[in-house]
Amino acid sequence: MTVSLRVPLLGLAALGVSGLAQAETFVFTAIPDQDERRLTERFGKIADYLSEQLDVEVKYVPVKSYPAAVSAFRNDQVQLAWFGGLTGVQARELVPGSEAIAQGAEDTAFVSYLIAHESTGLSKSEQLPAELAGKRFTFGDKGSTSGRLMPEFFLREHFEQGPEQLFSRVGFSGDHNRTISLVQSGAYEVGAVNYAVWDAELEKGNIDQSKVNVIWTSPEYPDYQWSIRGDVDTRFGKGFKEKVKQALLEMKDPDLLASFPRSGFVNATNDDYAPIRDTAVAIGIMDPAQ
């Protein structure tokens, strides 16, 4: 199975914005790993914080899909993005000089959960259970690191076959909340989900554990990060990239950090995400020559 990395040049309608960012406005986006309303609530507060720290107007714009986030970064419709591991690798390869500058403290050792509907009879296990074979399975978005890339890698590694051969049906929900809903309803028997989204939804009381629960936790891998275009110093002034990085690393307000949710941000580099690229190449999502 091969999913093309090449993303289309999307129009502004796909971004949900009416025009390109003006030179005096610093624009950022985030992959739509949850529904748009939640993302707007989360990142509107981050825009206000960055405006104060950077002394420029900062605007958050939502995107409709993971490829749209990559396209927005590529086309300079946004200069900064909160990417997953895979989308960050994709975007930076399309924009020479771009850098990963900060990651969540938790993103150095991220994990995915496999969750299952109670009708499967599956319970928590340290190993991927043989009983997964033949089940209806949903990933999140096709470009999701935690909802697709890494779970698929671990499944292939363990079962020595692709998802289409392993499961009776394979779907892509589009985001982590939708994955939880689909498995909880029984539409799919098993799904792969970002552990942080699951834990947050569980804490809010949005998950019925009599119907759905975690059956497996993946090994650790690097995931979400802030990536910035390499030309921001030319556009916004010398030292601007470093100023953005410091503003992110120094974000301490618990309310802001809860928007991610993360306990804080730590330094990140492009090299930190080499394992993600290697995994994408290994399962055919990325071209090794790219």
C-alpha positions as CSV (number, residue, x, y, z in Angstrom):
1,M,0.0,0.0,0.0
2,T,1.4,3.4,-1.0
3,V,0.0,6.7,-0.1
4,S,1.5,9.6,-2.1
5,L,3.3,12.2,-0.2
6,R,2.8,14.8,-2.9
7,V,0.1,17.2,-1.7
8,P,-2.0,19.4,-3.9
9,L,-1.6,23.1,-4.1
10,L,-4.8,23.9,-2.3
11,G,-6.8,27.1,-2.7
12,L,-7.5,29.4,0.2
13,A,-11.0,28.0,0.5
14,A,-9.5,24.8,1.8
15,L,-7.7,26.8,4.4
16,G,-10.8,28.6,5.5
17,V,-9.1,32.0,5.1
18,S,-9.9,34.8,2.7
19,G,-6.5,35.9,1.7
20,L,-2.7,35.4,2.1
21,A,-1.1,36.5,5.2
22,Q,0.2,40.1,5.0
23,A,3.8,40.7,5.7
24,E,3.1,42.2,9.1
25,T,1.0,39.2,10.2
26,F,2.7,36.0,11.4
27,V,0.3,33.1,10.7
28,F,0.3,29.6,12.0
29,T,-1.9,26.5,11.8
30,A,-2.2,23.1,13.3
31,I,-3.0,19.7,11.9
32,P,-6.8,19.0,12.4
33,D,-6.4,16.1,14.8
34,Q,-9.7,17.1,16.5
35,D,-12.8,18.9,15.3
36,E,-12.4,22.5,14.1
37,R,-14.3,24.1,16.9
38,R,-12.0,22.6,19.5
39,L,-9.0,23.6,17.5
40,T,-10.1,27.2,17.2
41,E,-10.7,27.4,20.9
42,R,-7.3,25.9,21.6
43,F,-5.2,27.9,19.3
44,G,-6.9,31.3,19.5
45,K,-5.4,31.6,22.9
46,I,-1.9,30.6,21.6
47,A,-2.2,33.4,18.9
48,D,-2.8,36.0,21.6
49,Y,0.2,34.7,23.7
50,L,2.5,34.8,20.7
51,S,1.4,38.3,19.7
52,E,2.4,39.5,23.1
53,Q,5.7,37.7,23.1
54,L,6.7,38.5,19.5
55,D,5.4,42.1,19.3
56,V,3.7,41.3,15.9
57,E,0.2,40.4,14.9
58,V,-0.2,36.6,15.1
59,K,-3.1,34.8,13.6
60,Y,-4.2,31.2,13.8
61,V,-6.0,29.8,10.7
62,P,-7.7,26.3,10.7
63,V,-7.1,23.9,7.9
64,K,-9.5,21.1,6.7
65,S,-7.1,18.2,6.5
66,Y,-3.5,17.1,7.2
67,P,-2.4,17.6,3.6
68,A,-3.9,21.1,3.7
69,A,-1.7,21.9,6.7
70,V,1.4,20.8,4.7
71,S,0.3,22.7,1.6
72,A,-0.3,25.9,3.7
73,F,3.2,25.7,5.0
74,R,4.7,24.9,1.6
75,N,2.9,27.8,0.0
76,D,3.8,30.4,2.7
77,Q,0.2,30.8,3.7
78,V,1.4,30.0,7.2
79,Q,4.9,30.4,8.6
80,L,4.6,28.2,11.6
81,A,2.7,25.0,12.2
82,W,2.0,22.5,15.0
83,F,2.5,19.3,13.1
84,G,2.5,15.6,13.9
85,G,5.7,13.8,13.3
86,L,4.9,12.7,9.8
87,T,3.3,15.9,8.6
88,G,6.3,17.8,10.0
89,V,8.7,15.6,8.0
90,Q,6.6,16.1,4.9
91,A,6.4,19.8,5.2
92,R,10.0,20.5,6.0
93,E,11.2,18.4,3.0
94,L,9.0,20.7,0.8
95,V,10.4,23.9,2.2
96,P,14.2,24.1,2.2
97,G,15.6,25.7,5.4
98,S,12.6,25.0,7.5
99,E,13.2,23.7,11.0
100,A,11.6,21.8,13.9
101,I,12.1,24.2,16.8
102,A,10.1,22.9,19.7
103,Q,8.3,19.8,20.8
104,G,6.1,18.9,23.7
105,A,7.9,17.4,26.6
106,E,5.7,14.3,26.1
107,D,6.5,14.2,22.4
108,T,9.9,12.8,22.9
109,A,8.3,9.6,24.0
110,F,4.8,9.5,22.4
111,V,2.6,6.4,22.2
112,S,-0.5,5.2,20.4
113,Y,-3.3,3.2,21.9
114,L,-5.3,0.4,20.2
115,I,-8.8,0.6,21.4
116,A,-11.5,-2.1,21.0
117,H,-15.3,-2.4,21.3
118,E,-16.5,-4.5,24.2
119,S,-18.1,-7.0,21.7
120,T,-14.6,-8.2,20.6
121,G,-13.9,-9.6,24.1
122,L,-10.4,-8.2,23.8
123,S,-8.7,-7.0,27.0
124,K,-5.4,-5.2,27.7
125,S,-2.3,-7.0,26.6
126,E,1.4,-6.2,26.4
127,Q,1.5,-8.0,23.0
128,L,-0.6,-7.3,19.9
129,P,-3.3,-10.1,20.2
130,A,-3.7,-12.6,17.5
131,E,-7.5,-12.1,17.7
132,L,-7.1,-8.7,15.9
133,A,-7.1,-10.7,12.7
134,G,-10.3,-10.4,10.8
135,K,-11.7,-7.4,12.8
136,R,-13.0,-4.1,11.4
137,F,-10.2,-1.6,12.0
138,T,-10.0,2.2,11.7
139,F,-7.0,4.4,11.7
140,G,-7.3,8.2,12.2
141,D,-6.2,10.5,9.3
142,K,-4.0,8.9,6.6
143,G,-1.3,11.5,7.5
144,S,-1.4,11.0,11.2
145,T,1.7,9.8,13.0
146,S,-0.1,8.4,16.1
147,G,-3.3,7.4,14.4
148,R,-1.8,5.8,11.3
149,L,1.9,5.7,10.6
150,M,3.3,4.2,13.8
151,P,0.3,1.8,14.5
152,E,0.6,0.5,10.9
153,F,4.3,0.0,11.3
154,F,3.9,-1.9,14.5
155,L,1.1,-4.0,13.1
156,R,3.1,-4.8,10.0
157,E,6.2,-5.7,12.0
158,H,4.2,-8.0,14.3
159,F,1.9,-9.7,11.9
160,E,4.2,-9.6,8.8
161,Q,1.3,-8.4,6.6
162,G,-0.4,-5.2,5.7
163,P,-3.7,-3.9,7.3
164,E,-5.7,-4.9,4.2
165,Q,-4.6,-8.5,4.6
166,L,-4.9,-8.5,8.4
167,F,-8.3,-6.9,8.9
168,S,-11.7,-7.6,7.3
169,R,-12.2,-3.9,6.8
170,V,-9.9,-0.9,7.1
171,G,-11.1,2.7,7.5
172,F,-9.7,6.2,8.1
173,S,-11.8,8.2,10.5
174,G,-10.1,11.6,9.9
175,D,-9.3,12.5,13.5
176,H,-8.8,10.9,16.9
177,N,-12.2,11.9,18.4
178,R,-13.9,10.4,15.4
179,T,-11.9,7.2,15.9
180,I,-13.1,6.9,19.5
181,S,-16.7,7.5,18.5
182,L,-16.6,4.9,15.7
183,V,-15.2,2.2,18.0
184,Q,-17.4,3.1,20.9
185,S,-20.4,2.8,18.6
186,G,-19.3,-0.5,17.2
187,A,-19.1,0.7,13.7
188,Y,-15.5,-0.4,13.8
189,E,-14.3,-3.1,16.3
190,V,-10.8,-1.8,16.8
191,G,-9.0,1.5,16.2
192,A,-5.7,3.4,16.6
193,V,-5.7,6.6,18.6
194,N,-3.4,9.3,20.0
195,Y,-3.0,8.5,23.7
196,A,-3.2,12.1,24.8
197,V,-6.6,12.6,23.1
198,W,-7.9,9.4,24.6
199,D,-6.7,10.4,28.1
200,A,-8.2,13.9,27.8
201,E,-11.5,12.6,26.6
202,L,-11.6,10.0,29.3
203,E,-10.9,12.7,32.0
204,K,-13.8,14.8,30.5
205,G,-16.2,11.8,30.8
206,N,-16.7,11.5,27.1
207,I,-15.8,7.8,26.9
208,D,-18.0,5.0,28.0
209,Q,-15.6,2.3,29.2
210,S,-18.3,-0.3,29.3
211,K,-18.3,-0.1,25.5
212,V,-14.7,0.7,24.5
213,N,-11.3,0.4,26.1
214,V,-7.5,0.4,25.6
215,I,-6.2,-3.0,24.7
216,W,-2.6,-2.2,23.7
217,T,0.0,0.6,24.1
218,S,2.7,1.0,21.4
219,P,6.4,1.4,21.9
220,E,7.5,5.1,22.2
221,Y,8.4,7.4,19.3
222,P,8.8,11.1,18.6
223,D,5.7,12.9,17.5
224,Y,4.2,16.5,17.5
225,Q,6.4,19.5,17.0
226,W,6.4,23.2,16.0
227,S,8.0,23.7,12.6
228,I,8.9,27.1,11.2
229,R,9.8,28.3,7.7
230,G,13.4,29.2,7.1
231,D,12.7,32.6,5.6
232,V,11.0,34.2,8.6
233,D,14.1,36.2,9.6
234,T,14.1,37.8,6.2
235,R,10.4,38.6,6.5
236,F,10.1,39.6,10.1
237,G,13.6,40.7,11.1
238,K,16.9,39.2,12.1
239,G,16.5,36.8,15.1
240,F,12.8,36.3,14.7
241,K,13.1,32.5,14.4
242,E,14.9,32.4,17.7
243,K,12.4,34.7,19.3
244,V,9.6,32.4,18.2
245,K,11.4,29.4,19.6
246,Q,12.1,31.0,22.9
247,A,8.4,32.1,23.2
248,L,7.4,28.5,22.8
249,L,10.0,27.1,25.1
250,E,9.0,29.7,27.8
251,M,5.3,29.0,27.6
252,K,4.4,28.2,31.2
253,D,0.8,29.1,31.6
254,P,-1.1,25.9,32.6
255,D,-4.2,27.1,30.7
256,L,-2.2,27.5,27.5
257,L,-0.4,24.2,27.9
258,A,-3.6,22.4,28.5
259,S,-4.7,23.4,25.0
260,F,-2.3,20.8,23.6
261,P,-2.3,19.1,26.2
262,R,1.4,19.2,27.2
263,S,3.3,19.9,30.4
264,G,5.7,22.2,28.5
265,F,7.9,22.5,25.4
266,V,11.5,21.4,24.9
267,N,14.0,22.0,22.1
268,A,13.6,20.0,18.9
269,T,15.6,19.6,15.7
270,N,15.0,18.0,12.3
271,D,17.3,15.1,13.2
272,D,14.9,14.1,16.0
273,Y,12.4,13.0,13.4
274,A,14.7,10.9,11.2
275,P,13.0,7.7,12.8
276,I,9.6,9.0,11.6
277,R,10.9,9.5,8.0
278,D,12.6,6.0,8.1
279,T,9.3,4.4,9.2
280,A,7.3,6.2,6.5
281,V,9.7,5.0,3.9
282,A,9.6,1.4,5.3
283,I,5.9,1.1,5.0
284,G,5.6,2.9,1.6
285,I,4.1,6.2,2.6
286,M,7.2,8.2,1.6
287,D,9.5,7.8,-1.4
288,P,13.1,7.1,-0.2
289,A,14.4,9.4,-3.0
290,Q,12.3,12.4,-1.8
